[in-house]
């Protein structure tokens, strides 16, 4: 699946996907709160080889409007692996903003989960956090280098883990 992120301005961008069958969907989003979150989803799901997150769900046929639009159907997606991914993304996108090192971010998430009486998923390792940190550095750099009215292109390849 092709993912196109078109920079409209510093405040707005378009997220467009093109599935293997060439069907396209697109949505215009506010950049400040959405872009880093979506890029972090991409980095986490790619590094963890997970199909049950945001981009894997889109590749499997879920609609952008369901997952982004805040519909009741979209809200129901946050169980199981999708919930694990969403929690991970929420914390790791902060790592990109603050420059926190991967080891500190990993310890903080493990401690946060322990307070809630939970353990991290088996895929949530220091190695994963380090890979996400590096991938985010490259993705953010790629976005900054993208001219206005141009698209940054990513490719989503289905993974093995759900």
N, C-alpha and C positions, 0 to 999 in steps of 0.2 A: 504494500500500500504506500502510495506517495503522500507525503504531508507537505503542504506548502504554507508557509507563514509569510504573508505579504505585509510589508511595513507601509502603512498609509500615512502615519505621522508619528510623533513621539508618544501620542496618547492612544492611537487606535491601530489595530492590525486585523488581518483576516486569517482565520484558520480554515484551510481547505484540505479535504482529503480526496484522493482518487483511489478507489478500490481496484482490485485486480481485474474486475469486469468493466472497468473504465467509468463506472458511475461515480459522480462527484457530489460532494456536499460542502457547503461553506457557511461560515458564520463570522460576522464582524464582532470583535471583542475589544474591551478596554485593556490596554497593554500593561498598565502599572500593576494590576493585581492578577492578570491571567497569564501573561507570557511566561514569566519565570516558573509559575506553577506547572504549566503545560510542558515546558522544557525539562523540568525536574521529573515529571511523569515519564517522559520519553527516556531520560537517562536511567531512572530506577528500573523501569520495566525492561529495558534493553539489558542492563547489567545483571538483573536477577533472572533473565530469560523467562519472563512471566507473560502469559497471554490473557490473564484474567483481570488486567488493569484497564485503564482508559483506552490506550491505543490498541491493545489486543481486542478489546470489546468492539471498537470501531471496525477493525479488520474483520471481525467475525460477523459484522452486519448491523450492530447497534447504530442508531441514528445520532448524529451530533446533537440535535435538538433534545433528545432524551438525556444525554449525558452532560450537556452544558447548560441546558435551559432551565434547570431547577424544577422540572416537572415531577409529579409524584412518582412516575416510573423511574426517573433518574435517581431520586432519593432512595429507592429500594435497592439500587445496585450496591450499596455500601455494606456488604456482608462478606464473610469469608476472605478470600484473597484480595478482592477489591478494597475491603476495609483496611487490610494490612498495608496495601500499597498506598492508599490515601493517607494513612497515619504517617508512613515513612516519608512520603512526599512533603507533607506539611512541615515536618521537622528539617528535612534535608534542603528544602528551598531556603530556609533560614541560614543554613551553612553557607550557601552561595552569597547571600546578602551580607553576612557579617564577616566572612573570611575565616570562620571557625575551622580548625584543623579536623580532618576525618576521625582521628582517634577520640578526640573530645566529643564530637557529635555522636559517635557510636556509643560511647559510655553514657552520655546523657540520655539517649533514647532507651538503652537497656535499663537504666535506673528509673526512668519515667514509667516504663512498662511494669517494672517490679513493684512500684508503688501502687499500681492498679491491679496487682496480683496476676500479671500476665508475663509470658516469656516472648521474646521476639521470634518471628518466623525463622525457620532453619536457614533460609537464604539471606537473612540479615546479618552479615558478617562485617568485620572491619575491612576486609578486602573489597566487599561490595561498596561500602561507603567511600573508600578511596577511589574506586573506579568511577563512581557517580561524581565525586568531587572533580576529578580530572575531565570527565565528559562534559560537565556543566561549564567548566572554564572554557572549553573549546566551543560549546554551543553558544554561550553568551558572546564570545568573541566573534563568532560567525554572524550572529544577529547584529552586533554593532557595526560590522562591515557591510551589512546589507543596505543598499541604497533605498531611499524612499520610492515607493511604487514598484519595488522589486520583491521577489520572493526568495526566501531561504527554503531550500528543499531538503527534506529528510526522507528516509525510506524505512518503513516498518516491515520487518521480516517476522512472520509467525515464529514463536518460540516453542519450547518443549513443555515448560512447566505451566500449569494453570493455577 
